[in-house]
Amino acid sequence: MDFTKDHIDIRDAISKLCTQFDGGYWQRCDRENKYPAEFVTALTKEGYLSALIPSKYGGSGLPLSAGAAILEEIHKSGGNAGACHAQMYTMGTILRHGSEEQKSKYLPKISSGELRLQAFGVTEPSSGSDTTSLNTTAKFDGENYIINGQKVWTSRAEHSDLLLLLARTTPIEEVQRRTEGLSVFLVDIRKLIGKSLTIKPIRTMMNHSTTELFFENMPVAPENMIGEIDSGFRYILSGMNAERILVAAECIGDAKWFIEKARNYATERVVFNRPIGQNQGIQFPIARAYSKMRAAELMLRWAAGLFDQGQNPGEEANLAKLLCSEASWKAAETCMQTFGGFGFAEEYDVERKYREAQLYQVAPISTNLILSYLSEHVLDLPRSY
Ligand SMILES: Cc1cc2nc3c(=O)[nH]c(=O)nc-3n(C[C@H](O)[C@H](O)[C@H](O)COP(=O)(O)OP(=O)(O)OC[C@H]3O[C@@H](n4cnc5c(N)ncnc54)[C@H](O)[C@@H]3O)c2cc1C
């Protein structure tokens, strides 16, 4: 596998685009809890958010590794792709499992930016990581599916036109396996908000535009169901390896940002008449964070390469997410420690990036659940839940 041709042109272009959105921009968004609309618009205009959509539907038809390069560079520049990354992986559900009619109707408009597919509603307050026990129902009334229930942590719902929604179409008692009886809907939420759909923002420790959704008899036309009824869990699962690889790339971008920031500060900051980076107590943690980042980066490139070859590499995607999120967290802690008191000051961006990097230990899948996957599916240990 040749890692040297890793989308250098795309990386350079993203890096240049990100210079328009400096630390001050991200600090303002963070302080005001504001969606980085200008940044998302710039990415959309340049076609980066439709990089993975086939050219037949107006996208660039690039492989997953190109999407990973885009997200990595955004994070390496000090920005955050959380405002828009979902579009890259949620559209995969439509692409792989949608009808030709659905693809032709939605994908070109998503490519052009006319429609935003940023919201992905799976998690519920009572089910959490145990997705198949979710309680949101979709019942057919002869004309529409009527959705009732609640989602939590549905990020970017206020900044999206479309929502990819997982709901139960057959009661859990009536299916042989818990994974059956769930269906995926592509919901155009624009006309439903304030009527049968209520969106409530959740304030979080970082700026992530996440929300709670409440559905009260929300009608969704049958033609908005993706694929076959009751098979939705499989469709959502099939997109998870891509999601994990893309998120791992964001983590590697973060790790690189923290390491560079720490290295520069350690070189410039003079205490006791010498740069703090001259002390091995400061340089060794940075060197260790670097080594962890490089090792994790190899797994990321390996997983993305396998995906690009047409495989769906569960083990490697999970390993990449685990190792890259741990590498970014290690680098985040090292950077904070290197900055000492100044790490806490908003103007250096370290505390913001530190808060943002913590998320990847929990979402889109928590570290424990990845370890559980590796234990059961790779090491063949007994299933724990
Ligand atoms: C900012 C943010 C944005 C998000 N955006 C979205 C989104 O857009 N769409 C969406 O659908 N979801 C989203 N999520 C939800 C996210 O995917 C979940 O938070 C995550 O999957 C964990 O679920 P939970 O929070 O319910 O934790 P829980 O399932 O309640 O778990 C709590 C803790 O217990 C551990 N745990 C649970 N069961 C086990 C077990 N069997 N073995 C070992 N440990 C276990 C978990 O690892 C975790 O550490 C978001 C979350 C956050 C915080």
The ligand as an ORCA input file, in Angstrom:
! r2SCAN-3c Opt
* xyz 0 1
  C     -21.384     16.088     21.729
  C     -22.033     14.819     21.294
  C     -22.524     14.715     20.012
  C     -23.182     13.563     19.597
  N     -23.760     13.513     18.344
  C     -24.577     12.476     18.027
  C     -25.338     12.499     16.810
  O     -25.251     13.417     16.006
  N     -26.214     11.482     16.591
  C     -26.353     10.433     17.457
  O     -27.165      9.545     17.183
  N     -25.632     10.382     18.608
  C     -24.755     11.374     18.912
  N     -24.041     11.346     20.082
  C     -24.243     10.244     21.021
  C     -23.052      9.344     21.165
  O     -22.959      8.495     20.060
  C     -23.239      8.598     22.504
  O     -23.048      9.561     23.544
  C     -22.316      7.465     22.662
  O     -22.613      6.473     21.722
  C     -22.410      6.866     24.069
  O     -23.745      6.680     24.451
  P     -24.278      7.279     25.841
  O     -23.819      8.671     25.956
  O     -25.718      7.017     25.959
  O     -23.495      6.451     26.947
  P     -23.996      5.154     27.694
  O     -24.413      4.117     26.711
  O     -24.970      5.548     28.747
  O     -22.634      4.675     28.358
  C     -22.043      5.406     29.459
  C     -20.682      4.801     29.729
  O     -20.819      3.399     30.031
  C     -20.029      2.620     29.129
  N     -20.758      1.378     28.825
  C     -22.057      1.222     28.467
  N     -22.318     -0.087     28.243
  C     -21.152     -0.758     28.429
  C     -20.751     -2.128     28.307
  N     -21.622     -3.079     27.962
  N     -19.474     -2.445     28.582
  C     -18.571     -1.500     28.956
  N     -18.886     -0.182     29.074
  C     -20.155      0.178     28.799
  C     -19.839      3.474     27.902
  O     -18.664      3.117     27.235
  C     -19.754      4.881     28.500
  O     -18.438      5.129     28.903
  C     -23.314     12.470     20.499
  C     -22.779     12.562     21.790
  C     -22.159     13.718     22.193
  C     -21.643     13.802     23.602
*
